[in-house]
Amino acid sequence: MIRVEEIWLAVEPLDMRAGTETALGRVVRVFGAARPHHAYLFANRRANRMKVLVHDGIGVWLAARRLNQGKFVWPKDAAGTLALTHSQLEALVLGLPWQRIGEAGVITVL
């Protein structure tokens, strides 16, 4: 299993025809570098396809996911990049509203 310590989401869409080198170039351009044990997520304009690039410390892995129905919940009004937790990633890849997972879903005052 590949160890992932940090998960980063890029807001700008990526052309899903992009291969490993193009995705890696985008990671370096958007995030500054591809750090070991970090995962970088990109979606297409329609947000029904996603690519994940993971640097495992030795090389890079590129995975793709497509939803047959619906869309991934992808931020539209945010700028640049966002950090996600592992729980948020699990919700995101299922097409669930990941922003409600973790601290964002905590009710503190009634």
C-alpha positions as CSV (number, residue, x, y, z in Angstrom):
1,M,0.0,0.0,0.0
2,I,1.2,3.5,-0.8
3,R,1.6,5.7,2.3
4,V,-0.1,9.1,1.9
5,E,0.5,11.7,4.6
6,E,-0.9,14.8,2.9
7,I,-3.7,15.2,0.4
8,W,-4.0,18.3,-1.8
9,L,-6.8,19.3,-4.1
10,A,-6.3,21.6,-7.0
11,V,-9.3,23.8,-7.8
12,E,-8.4,24.5,-11.5
13,P,-9.6,21.7,-13.9
14,L,-7.1,19.3,-15.6
15,D,-7.5,17.9,-19.1
16,M,-8.2,14.2,-18.4
17,R,-6.1,13.2,-21.5
18,A,-3.1,14.3,-19.4
19,G,-0.6,11.6,-18.7
20,T,1.8,11.2,-15.9
21,E,4.4,13.8,-17.1
22,T,1.7,16.4,-17.8
23,A,0.0,15.8,-14.4
24,L,3.4,16.0,-12.6
25,G,4.2,19.2,-14.4
26,R,0.9,20.6,-13.2
27,V,1.6,19.5,-9.6
28,V,5.0,21.3,-9.7
29,R,3.4,24.4,-11.2
30,V,0.4,24.6,-8.8
31,F,1.9,23.2,-5.6
32,G,5.5,24.2,-6.1
33,A,6.9,20.6,-5.9
34,A,5.8,17.0,-5.8
35,R,6.6,16.0,-2.2
36,P,7.1,12.4,-1.1
37,H,4.0,10.7,0.4
38,H,1.7,13.5,-0.8
39,A,-1.4,13.0,-3.0
40,Y,-2.5,15.6,-5.5
41,L,-6.1,15.6,-6.8
42,F,-7.4,17.1,-10.0
43,A,-10.9,17.0,-11.7
44,N,-12.1,17.8,-15.2
45,R,-14.4,20.8,-16.0
46,R,-17.5,18.7,-15.5
47,A,-16.2,17.3,-12.3
48,N,-17.3,13.7,-13.2
49,R,-13.7,12.5,-13.6
50,M,-10.7,12.8,-11.3
51,K,-7.0,12.1,-11.4
52,V,-4.8,11.5,-8.4
53,L,-1.0,11.8,-8.6
54,V,0.9,10.3,-5.6
55,H,4.6,10.6,-5.0
56,D,5.6,7.5,-3.0
57,G,9.2,8.6,-2.3
58,I,10.7,6.7,-5.3
59,G,8.4,7.4,-8.2
60,V,4.9,8.7,-9.0
61,W,1.6,6.9,-9.4
62,L,-1.3,8.3,-11.5
63,A,-4.8,7.0,-10.9
64,A,-8.1,8.0,-12.5
65,R,-11.7,7.7,-11.3
66,R,-14.9,8.3,-13.2
67,L,-18.4,8.6,-11.8
68,N,-21.1,7.0,-14.0
69,Q,-23.7,9.3,-12.6
70,G,-23.5,12.7,-10.8
71,K,-20.4,14.7,-10.1
72,F,-17.6,15.0,-7.6
73,V,-18.2,17.8,-5.1
74,W,-15.5,20.1,-6.3
75,P,-15.0,23.7,-5.0
76,K,-15.8,26.3,-7.5
77,D,-15.3,29.6,-5.5
78,A,-12.0,28.7,-3.8
79,A,-8.7,29.8,-5.2
80,G,-5.6,27.7,-5.8
81,T,-5.4,24.6,-3.6
82,L,-7.0,23.0,-0.5
83,A,-5.7,20.4,2.0
84,L,-8.0,17.4,2.7
85,T,-8.1,14.8,5.4
86,H,-8.2,11.1,4.7
87,S,-11.9,11.0,5.7
88,Q,-12.6,13.9,3.3
89,L,-10.8,12.0,0.5
90,E,-12.8,8.9,1.1
91,A,-16.1,10.9,0.9
92,L,-14.8,12.8,-2.2
93,V,-14.0,9.7,-4.3
94,L,-17.5,8.4,-3.6
95,G,-19.1,11.7,-4.8
96,L,-20.2,12.7,-1.3
97,P,-20.1,16.3,0.2
98,W,-16.7,16.0,1.7
99,Q,-16.7,19.6,3.1
100,R,-19.1,18.4,5.8
101,I,-16.6,15.8,7.1
102,G,-14.4,16.6,10.1
103,E,-14.2,20.0,11.7
104,A,-16.4,21.6,9.1
105,G,-19.3,19.4,10.3
106,V,-18.9,20.1,14.0
107,I,-21.8,21.9,15.7
108,T,-20.5,24.0,18.5
109,V,-23.3,26.5,19.3
110,L,-27.1,26.1,19.2
